[in-house]
């Protein structure tokens, strides 16, 4: 790797951004309403996105592109694009998702539309700019420019997997990875999603926390009863359910179920998280003082610990309350967890704890789940990536053992057996999943440089896969 060659690559990437070509490409992609979380039939825009945008950009660079139907009828199609320089060379697998959450049109401010890219002083507004269209547009642009800078030879093979159902829980992706193991065979997984720890701090994470969504419910009787005529003699299921939740989580957000509390934060994880910020930008939420597990830093509570959260709580008719004790109450809960948590036994764990606290009538139902993953911090790829990114950024990169959120990383780490590296290009205040979702031009520019340097370095002798027997 020479400084002049990398400088030329950076100039090429800067020109791609400054010329408006990057924004034009992203604008076309944002304009496709690829919502996957509506609960209905996957829209035709999902297939159009894969073919007209992703495959069309990769085929001229020598990628063979195939769009596959989803094994699950609830999910949209999947694209696999492969560029094989030599079957004997190692392969990097990269991933992205072309689907987005509901656009929430009409709720965006200042006349913005989720399906129209708006450039406002370096903030690029539009659905998918942060999650995940903007991010994989950065990755693929960096890859293609690196390919040209290396005169058409990377020194390794590339496989691109693009799904269209991540925002709906990735239906069919697990089955597809099982069915297409040979097609997806690789030596390293490198992708982008999620936010950096801060807008000005390049970040590398090695996996993700797992998640289990569950429902607690209590049916007290068949119908409601007048609160004046029956209040004081009939149990209120909302009150009972609130106290049932309080036996799982205390008033400060601390988990009260011993089996769901990690044994501690390992020393190597505590060391690598030391000094890593949580938020701090003007638009970021301010962490609540005293909330969560005592004795941990904010970043440790966020990525190295477990949380139980209420996602929704329903009883009666909140939009128009009436003078009646509701007949039932429902709580949608979620466990976010790190590696080592007995998440597969969550239903039994909650059942035992609720029964012991006197809430045997509260029903427990598991709705969805995904495992936690974490590449060991001493893995050779971690040190290589940390060094490459820090050299590119001119500052130490923040290394997280796992993202605080959840991604289908277990399919790449466990099903396909790959070391997994994620380099995010969004920031904490990006309004992901909300109105006014946006990407920062400054982060996109730096992301192009970071990914260009990574793709370049993968072809150099110092990359770990060239040190193997």
C-alpha positions in Angstrom: 0.0 0.0 0.0 1.5 3.4 -1.0 0.4 6.8 0.3 0.1 8.2 -3.3 -2.2 5.3 -4.3 -4.4 5.8 -1.3 -4.4 9.6 -1.8 -5.6 9.0 -5.4 -8.3 6.7 -4.2 -9.5 9.3 -1.6 -9.5 12.0 -4.3 -11.6 9.7 -6.5 -14.1 9.2 -3.7 -14.2 12.9 -2.8 -14.9 13.7 -6.5 -17.7 11.1 -6.6 -19.3 12.9 -3.6 -18.6 16.5 -4.6 -19.8 16.0 -8.2 -23.3 15.1 -7.0 -23.2 11.5 -8.4 -23.4 9.9 -4.9 -26.4 12.0 -4.0 -28.1 11.3 -7.3 -27.6 7.6 -6.7 -28.9 7.8 -3.2 -31.8 9.9 -4.3 -33.0 7.3 -6.7 -32.8 4.7 -4.0 -34.7 6.8 -1.5 -37.4 7.4 -4.0 -38.3 3.7 -4.1 -40.8 3.0 -1.3 -39.4 -0.3 -0.2 -41.4 -0.6 3.0 -41.3 -4.1 4.4 -42.9 -3.7 7.9 -46.5 -3.1 6.8 -47.6 -6.7 7.5 -48.9 -7.1 3.9 -47.6 -8.5 0.7 -44.0 -7.4 0.0 -44.2 -4.5 -2.5 -42.9 -4.8 -6.0 -40.4 -2.0 -5.3 -38.3 -4.5 -3.3 -37.4 -6.4 -6.4 -37.0 -3.3 -8.4 -34.5 -2.0 -5.9 -32.4 -5.1 -6.2 -32.4 -5.2 -9.9 -32.5 -1.6 -11.1 -30.2 -0.2 -8.4 -27.9 -2.8 -6.8 -27.4 -5.3 -9.6 -27.3 -2.6 -12.2 -24.4 -0.9 -10.4 -22.5 -4.1 -9.8 -22.7 -5.9 -13.2 -20.5 -3.5 -15.1 -17.7 -4.2 -12.5 -17.8 -7.9 -13.3 -20.3 -9.1 -10.7 -22.6 -12.0 -11.6 -25.9 -11.1 -10.0 -28.9 -13.4 -9.3 -32.1 -12.4 -7.6 -33.7 -15.2 -5.6 -37.3 -15.6 -4.4 -37.6 -15.7 -0.6 -38.1 -19.1 0.9 -40.7 -17.4 3.2 -43.7 -15.9 1.4 -43.8 -13.1 4.0 -40.3 -11.9 2.8 -39.1 -10.0 -0.2 -36.5 -11.2 -2.7 -32.8 -11.6 -2.1 -29.8 -10.7 -4.3 -26.5 -12.5 -4.4 -23.8 -10.7 -6.5 -20.4 -12.4 -6.8 -17.1 -11.3 -8.3 -14.6 -14.1 -8.4 -11.0 -13.2 -9.4 -9.7 -16.6 -8.5 -11.4 -19.5 -6.7 -8.1 -20.0 -4.8 -8.3 -16.5 -3.3 -10.1 -15.6 -0.1 -13.6 -14.1 -0.2 -15.2 -11.2 1.7 -19.0 -11.3 2.2 -20.8 -8.0 2.5 -24.4 -7.4 3.4 -27.1 -4.8 3.3 -30.8 -4.4 3.2 -32.8 -2.5 0.7 -36.0 -2.4 2.7 -37.1 0.4 5.0 -39.6 0.9 7.8 -42.9 2.7 7.2 -42.3 6.1 5.6 -44.7 7.9 8.0 -45.5 10.4 5.2 -47.2 13.5 6.5 -45.3 13.4 9.8 -42.0 14.8 8.5 -41.2 18.4 9.3 -40.5 21.4 7.0 -42.4 20.0 4.1 -40.0 17.0 3.7 -41.1 13.7 2.2 -39.7 10.3 3.1 -39.4 9.5 -0.6 -37.5 12.6 -1.7 -33.9 13.1 -0.7 -33.4 16.6 0.7 -29.9 18.1 1.2 -30.1 20.7 3.9 -26.7 22.0 5.1 -25.0 18.6 5.0 -28.0 16.7 6.4 -29.5 14.3 3.9 -33.1 13.7 4.8 -35.1 10.7 3.4 -36.3 7.3 4.5 -33.4 4.8 4.4 -30.6 7.4 4.3 -29.4 6.1 7.6 -30.9 2.7 7.6 -29.7 1.1 5.4 -29.7 2.6 1.8 -27.2 5.4 2.6 -24.9 3.0 4.4 -24.6 0.3 1.8 -24.4 3.0 -0.9 -21.2 4.2 0.9 -19.9 0.7 1.0 -20.5 -0.3 -2.6 -19.2 3.0 -3.9 -16.0 2.6 -1.9 -15.7 -1.0 -3.2 -16.1 0.0 -6.8 -13.7 2.9 -6.6 -11.1 0.7 -4.9 -11.5 -1.9 -7.7 -10.8 0.8 -10.3 -7.9 2.2 -8.2 -6.3 -1.3 -8.1 -6.6 -1.6 -11.9 -9.4 -4.1 -11.8 -7.8 -6.5 -9.4 -8.6 -6.5 -5.7 -6.6 -9.6 -4.7 -9.6 -11.3 -3.2 -13.2 -12.3 -4.2 -16.3 -10.4 -3.2 -19.9 -11.7 -2.5 -22.7 -9.2 -1.9 -25.8 -10.4 -0.1 -28.7 -7.9 -0.2 -32.0 -8.7 1.5 -35.3 -6.8 1.5 -36.9 -7.8 4.8 -34.6 -6.8 7.7 -37.1 -4.3 9.0 -39.7 -7.1 9.2 -37.4 -9.5 11.1 -35.6 -10.9 8.1 -38.2 -13.6 7.2 -36.6 -16.3 5.1 -33.0 -15.1 5.6 -32.1 -18.0 7.9 -33.5 -20.6 5.5 -31.7 -18.9 2.6 -28.4 -18.9 4.3 -28.8 -22.6 5.1 -29.8 -23.4 1.5 -27.1 -21.3 -0.1 -24.1 -22.1 2.1 -22.0 -22.9 -0.9 -22.9 -19.7 -2.7 -22.2 -17.7 0.5 -19.0 -19.4 1.4 -16.5 -16.7 2.5 -13.6 -16.0 4.9 -14.7 -12.7 6.3 -17.9 -10.8 6.8 -17.7 -7.0 6.5 -20.8 -4.8 6.5 -22.5 -1.6 7.8 -25.5 -0.9 9.8 -26.4 0.8 13.1 -25.0 4.1 14.4 -21.5 5.2 15.4 -21.1 6.0 19.1 -20.9 9.6 18.1 -21.0 11.5 14.8 -17.3 12.4 14.9 -16.1 9.0 16.2 -15.5 6.2 13.7 -16.8 2.9 15.2 -16.2 -0.8 14.7 -18.5 -3.3 16.3 -18.1 -7.1 16.3 -21.6 -8.5 16.8 -24.9 -7.4 18.2 -27.0 -7.8 21.4 -29.8 -10.4 21.0 -33.4 -9.6 21.4 -36.6 -11.4 22.5 -39.9 -9.7 22.1 -42.6 -11.1 24.4 -46.2 -10.3 25.5 -47.5 -10.3 29.1 -51.3 -10.3 29.3 -54.1 -10.6 31.8 -57.7 -11.3 31.0 -59.6 -10.5 34.3 -63.1 -11.0 33.0 -65.2 -11.0 29.8 -66.1 -7.3 29.8 -65.4 -4.0 31.5 -67.3 -2.9 34.6 -68.4 0.6 35.7 -65.6 2.1 37.8 -68.1 3.8 40.2 -70.3 0.8 40.7 -67.5 -1.8 40.9 -64.3 0.2 41.7 -62.8 -1.2 44.9 -64.2 -4.7 44.7 -63.0 -5.8 41.2 -59.4 -6.2 40.4 -58.0 -3.9 37.7 -55.9 -5.9 35.2 -53.9 -2.8 34.3 -52.9 -2.3 37.9 -52.1 -6.0 38.3 -50.0 -6.0 35.2 -48.1 -2.9 36.2 -47.1 -4.5 39.4 -46.2 -7.7 37.6 -43.8 -5.7 35.5 -42.4 -4.0 38.6 -41.4 -7.3 39.9 -39.2 -7.8 36.8 -37.7 -4.3 36.6 -37.4 -1.8 39.4 -38.2 1.9 39.3 -34.6 2.7 38.2 -34.6 0.3 35.2 -32.6 -2.4 37.0 -33.5 -6.0 36.1 -34.8 -7.9 39.2 -34.7 -11.4 37.6 -31.3 -13.0 38.6 -31.2 -15.3 35.6 -31.4 -12.4 33.2 -28.5 -10.5 34.8 -25.1 -11.1 33.3 -22.4 -12.3 35.7 -20.4 -9.1 35.0 -18.6 -7.2 32.4 -15.4 -9.1 31.3 -12.2 -7.3 31.9 -11.2 -7.1 28.2 -14.6 -5.6 27.3 -14.4 -3.1 30.2 -11.0 -2.0 29.0 -11.9 -1.5 25.4 -15.1 0.4 26.4 -13.2 2.7 28.7 -13.8 6.4 27.7 -16.2 5.5 24.8 -19.0 8.2 24.9 -22.7 7.7 24.7 -24.3 10.5 22.7 -23.2 14.0 23.5 -24.2 15.6 20.2 -26.8 18.5 20.3 -29.6 16.3 18.9 -28.8 13.2 21.0 -31.0 12.2 24.0 -29.3 12.9 27.3 -28.8 9.7 29.3 -31.0 9.6 32.5 -28.8 9.9 35.6 -29.1 6.9 37.8 -31.0 4.8 35.3 -30.0 1.2 34.8 -27.5 -1.1 36.4 -25.5 0.6 39.2 -21.8 0.5 39.1 -21.5 0.5 35.3 -20.6 3.3 32.9 -23.2 4.4 30.4 -21.5 2.6 27.5 -21.3 -0.6 29.6 -25.0 -0.5 30.4 -25.7 0.1 26.7 -23.6 -2.6 25.0 -22.3 -5.0 27.7 -25.4 -5.5 29.9 -29.0 -6.7 29.5 -32.2 -4.6 29.6 -35.9 -5.3 29.9 -38.0 -2.6 28.2 -41.7 -1.9 27.9 -42.5 -1.3 24.2 -46.2 -0.8 24.6 -48.8 -1.0 27.4 -52.5 -1.2 26.7 -55.8 -1.3 28.7 -59.2 0.2 28.0 -59.3 2.9 25.3 -56.5 5.5 25.9 -57.8 7.7 23.0 -61.2 8.0 24.6 -61.3 6.8 28.2 -64.6 5.8 29.7 -65.6 5.2 33.3 -65.0 1.5 33.3 -62.5 -0.9 34.8 -61.0 -2.6 31.7 -61.5 -6.3 31.3 -57.9 -7.0 30.2 -54.5 -5.5 29.9 -51.5 -6.3 27.6 -47.9 -5.3 27.8 -45.4 -5.7 25.0 -41.9 -6.3 26.4 -38.5 -6.8 25.1 -35.3 -8.3 26.5 -32.0 -7.0 24.9 -29.2 -9.3 26.0 -25.5 -10.1 25.6 -23.8 -13.4 24.9 -24.2 -15.9 27.7 -27.8 -15.0 28.6 -30.2 -18.0 28.7 -32.6 -16.3 26.3 -34.0 -19.5 24.9 -35.5 -20.2 28.4 -37.0 -16.8 28.8 -40.6 -18.0 28.9 -39.9 -20.4 31.7 -37.8 -17.9 33.5 -40.5 -15.2 33.5 -43.1 -17.8 34.4 -41.2 -18.9 37.5 -40.5 -15.3 38.6 -44.1 -14.1 38.1 -45.5 -17.2 39.9 -43.2 -16.7 42.8 -44.3 -13.0 43.1 -48.0 -14.0 43.1 -48.8 -13.2 39.4 -49.8 -16.7 38.2 -52.7 -15.3 36.2 -50.4 -13.2 34.0 -49.8 -15.0 30.7 -46.4 -15.1 29.0 -46.0 -15.4 25.2 -42.8 -15.3 23.2 -43.3 -13.4 19.9 -39.8 -13.1 18.2 -36.2 -13.7 19.1 -32.6 -13.4 17.7 -29.4 -14.6 19.4 -26.6 -12.4 20.6 -23.1 -12.5 18.9 -19.7 -11.2 19.7 -16.4 -11.8 18.0 -13.6 -12.1 20.6 -11.6 -8.9 21.0 -8.3 -10.8 20.6 -9.3 -12.2 17.2 -6.7 -11.3 14.5 -9.3 -9.5 12.3 -10.2 -7.2 15.2 -6.6 -5.9 15.6 -6.2 -5.5 11.9 -9.5 -3.6 11.4 -8.8 -1.4 14.4 -5.4 -0.4 13.1 -6.5 0.1 9.5 -9.5 2.3 10.6 -7.6 4.3 13.1 -4.8 5.0 10.6 -7.4 6.1 8.0 -9.4 8.3 10.4 -6.3 9.8 12.1 -7.8 9.0 15.5 -8.5 5.9 17.6 -11.6 4.1 16.4 -14.2 3.1 19.0 -14.4 -0.7 19.2 -17.6 -2.2 20.6 -17.9 -5.9 21.4 -21.4 -5.7 20.0 -24.0 -3.2 18.8 -26.5 -2.3 21.4 -29.3 -3.1 18.9 -29.9 -6.4 17.1 -29.0 -7.5 13.6 -29.2 -10.9 11.9 -25.4 -11.3 12.7 -25.9 -14.8 14.1 -26.6 -16.0 10.6 -23.1 -14.8 9.4 -21.3 -15.7 12.6 -22.9 -19.0 13.5 -24.7 -20.4 10.4 -21.9 -19.4 8.0 -19.1 -19.4 10.6 -17.5 -16.1 9.7 -15.6 -13.5 11.7 -17.9 -10.5 11.6 -16.9 -6.8 11.4 -19.4 -3.9 11.1 -18.4 -0.3 10.3 -21.5 2.0 10.7 -22.0 5.2 8.8 -24.9 6.8 10.7 -24.9 8.7 14.0 -27.0 8.5 17.2 -29.3 11.4 16.3 -30.1 10.2 12.8 -33.9 9.7 13.6 -33.7 6.1 12.4 -37.2 4.6 12.1 -38.7 8.0 12.8 -39.8 11.0 10.7 -36.9 13.2 9.5 -34.4 10.3 9.2 -31.2 11.6 7.9 -27.5 11.0 7.1 -24.7 13.4 7.6 -22.6 14.4 4.6 -19.5 14.5 6.9 -20.0 10.9 8.0 -20.6 9.7 4.5 -17.4 11.3 3.3 -15.4 9.8 6.1 -17.2 6.5 5.6 -16.1 6.4 1.9 -12.5 6.9 3.0 -12.7 4.3 5.8 -14.2 1.7 3.5 -11.9 2.5 0.7 -8.9 2.0 3.0 -10.4 -1.3 4.3 -11.1 -2.7 0.9 -7.6 -1.7 -0.2 -5.9 -3.2 2.8 -7.8 -6.5 2.3 -5.7 -7.1 -0.8 -2.4 -6.3 0.9 0.0 -8.9 2.5 -0.8 -7.7 6.0 -4.5 -8.9 5.9 -4.9 -11.8 8.3 -6.2 -14.2 5.7 -2.9 -14.1 3.9 -1.1 -15.3 7.0 -3.1 -18.5 7.2 -1.6 -21.8 6.1 
